[in-house]
Amino acid sequence: MKTMLKRGAGVLMPIFSLPSPYGIGTFGRAAYEFIDQLKRGRQTYWQVLPMGPTCYGDSPYQSYSAFAGNPYFIDLDTLKDEKLLTQDEIDACWWCDKQDQVKYDALYYYRFPLLRKAYERSSHKESEEYQAFLEENEEWLDDYALYMAVKGKYEGKGWMDWDEDIRFRRPEALSACREELAEEINYWKFLQFKFFEQWKKLKQYAKEKELQIVGDIPIYVALDSADVWSHPELFQLDEENLTPLKVSGVPPDAFSEDGQLWGNPLYDWEKMEQTDFAWWRSRMKASAKLYDAVRIDHFIGVVQYYAIPYGAVTAKDGEWEKGPGKKLTDALDEAAGETKIIAEDLGVFCQEVKDLLAETGYPGMKIIEFAFSGDRFNEHLPHCYDPNSVVYGGTHDNETLAGYFKPEKRQWWELQYIADYLGAAHQSEVVDRVFRAAYGSVASVAIFQMQDVLKLDNWARMNTPGTLGENWRWRLLPGQFTDERADYLSWLVDTFGRF
């Protein structure tokens, strides 16, 4: 059984939201300065969103790989210091006029040609560090680099639209592509080398500042990913054409009458079990190297998962099927070692999930935004918390606190209960009172989005589930995380003993 997380507090902010002059947050100077501010605020945890290479829709929960890192996060100034790029080359690119937003199409157009120049000038291939990197990541790196190289050959098309011989990974086709695309394959390996090299240094800096980093792994992977292409036998795919039989999602509820159709291929848990969950063990082992704690998104899927027929236009016609349960968590615990695991246990109530959390010792999640719309024993109310839990004001999928608690959005009785429970005499006090309620609770960890630390309205919302185009874009401006806000967090930590 896992031990509880150290009592403390933290901030949720993805890497892409860090300030930088180059269109997106990176592992550069601003990341180190952010850690310094968290240290000033006496924070124990920095939670990030998944760091994989994003695909269509720019969601960090839809990635080309469950193992690879996002090349967008490679810091350009660091490459310049290594004499792999010049400032003129960097400045010749357009990085978007708005520093508080990520513009993904500009990044895609400008950043990869720039990174290719760095690759062409690099002498990394002969270094001991690079050779060690290749050996440490051989389980996934070769397939990922080949997948990305072939994807480039097919002008970005998903592997489902490649020629049959390479789609089915026939040996002669794989050999031919490796020979034809050798330089491209090396380019994609170089990007991963630089990603992990820079992340390792940043994580070490966080450790020196006594800051633990909480990572996030989606339970599912994208259909168009190196994982599904290289391991089709581990997913519920039609053997004749490799299309999904059923896909992921969640059923209709109070928030969505059609449910949510995510569309990820589902695991063949029977096949997974026959391998003693080898793929999941590798995934958790890789995540344990990156983070001090790992949050498993949609943990309910470990116990039961919602299966929707492939081709359905809504999630209405799905059905619940049984997941691997403790067989999988036992494998994850062995692979994780000392790395802690947090279960995102939100959504449909399932007693089996609660029982599994009790058995594993994983902390579950509480969301204060969910607290005031039920009865007085709503599990998200602070007086109902278990010490082995992590409380959030809201997550990346929720409104900001300032947006959520606007009077015009709540029923009068709900507003009265919010005021009574939090002791707020005026609307302007509510966000601060939510912080006090979370920090003062028995939950071992209290984490708030950076947008809520800054009291930003819903224009800064990270993601609205079920929508495309305007999500995953918010960025922190230089100097916006002021000493005043850091000192406020420090005061809360001291007042409620989160140190």
C-alpha positions, 0 to 999 in steps of 0.5 A: 500500500502506498503511503500518504502524500506529505501534507502541503500545498501546490499550484497546477500549471502546465509547461505550455502556460509558462511565460516565454517570448517564443509562443509557448512555455518551455524548460527555459529561464521562466520555468526556473523563475516559476519554481523560485516563486513557488518556493517563496510561496512555500509550496510543496508541489507543482502539478503539470499536465501531460507533457507528451507531443500533442496531436489534433486539437492540441490537447495534452490528453491526446498525444502521439506517444505515451512515452515521448515528450513535446518538442515544443517545450525544448527551450530555444535560448538554451539551444542558442547558448549551445551554439545550435541556433542564433538569435537572428534565426529565432527572431525571424520566426513569428511567435504570436502577438499575444503573450497570454495565449498559445498559437499552435498553428504558428508553433507548428509552422516555425518551430520544427524547421528551427529545431531541424537547424539545431539538429543539423549542427549538433554533435550529440551522436557521438556523446556518451550522454546520447548513447546512454539516452538511446539505451535507457529508452530503447523500449519505445524510442525506436518505434516513436521515431520511426512513427514520426518519420513515416508520418512526415512521409505521408504528410501528417496523415494518421497511420490508419491511412498509410499504405497497408504494408507499413500500416500492418508493420510488415518486416520488409516495409519497416526495414525499407522505411528505416533505411529510407528515413534514417536521417528523419528518424535520427532527427526525432530521436534528437528532439527527445534527447533534448527534451529529456536533457532539459527536463532532467535539469529543471527537475533537479532544480525543483528538487534543490528547492524542495519542490515535488513535481506531480505529473499527469498520465491520461488513462487512454492513448490516441488512436493516431499514436506510436503506441497503438501503431506499434502494439495493435494487439494490446487494443480492441481493434479489428484484426482485418483492418485495424480499426477500433471495435469500441472507443472510449467516453463517458455516458450522458449526465447532468452536464451533457445529454449526449455524454462525451465521445472521446474516441480513444481505442480501448485496451484489450485487458485480457491481452494486457494481463497475459503480458503481466501488464508489460506495456503499463509497467513500462509506462509507469516506470517512465513516468516515475523517472519524470515525476515525484507523484503521478496522477492517473486521469479517469481512474474509474476506467481501471475498475470499469470502462465505458465502451462505445461502438466505433462510428457512433456519433454520441456516447448514448449507446455505450455500455459499462465493461469490467476493467482489470482493477487491482491486477493493474494497480499491483503492477503499477505499484511495482513499476512506480517504486517510491513515486506516489500515485494520485487517482482522479476518481471523479465522475460516476460514483462507483463503490468498487473504485472507493474500495480499490482506493482504500486497498491501494492507499491512493489518494482520491480527489476533491473539487470545491467547485462541486461542493455546494450543489448537493446536500450537507454531506457532499463528499466535496465539502471540506468537512467531509474530507478524508486526510488521504485526499487531494483537494482542488478549487477546480481542475483544468476542465472546470471554470476558474473560481472567479468565473464559477462563483459569479452570483448570476450563475448560482441559485439563490439557495446555493449562494446563501449556503456558499456564504454561510459555509465559507463565511463570505460577506461579499462576492469579492471574498469568495475566492480567498475563502475557498483557498482558506477552506482548502488549506484549512482542511484535513486533506493532505494536499491542496492544489489550485490552478495558477489562474485561481491564484491570480483570481482570473475570470473564465477568459483564462479557463484552460479547457471546456470539455467537448469543444475544440479550437480555444482550449489549452491556450492560456499563458502566464505573463512575465511578472504576473505571479507577483511576490504579493501573490506568492507571499499570500500563498506562504501565509496560507501555508503557515496559517494552516500548517502545510509545510 
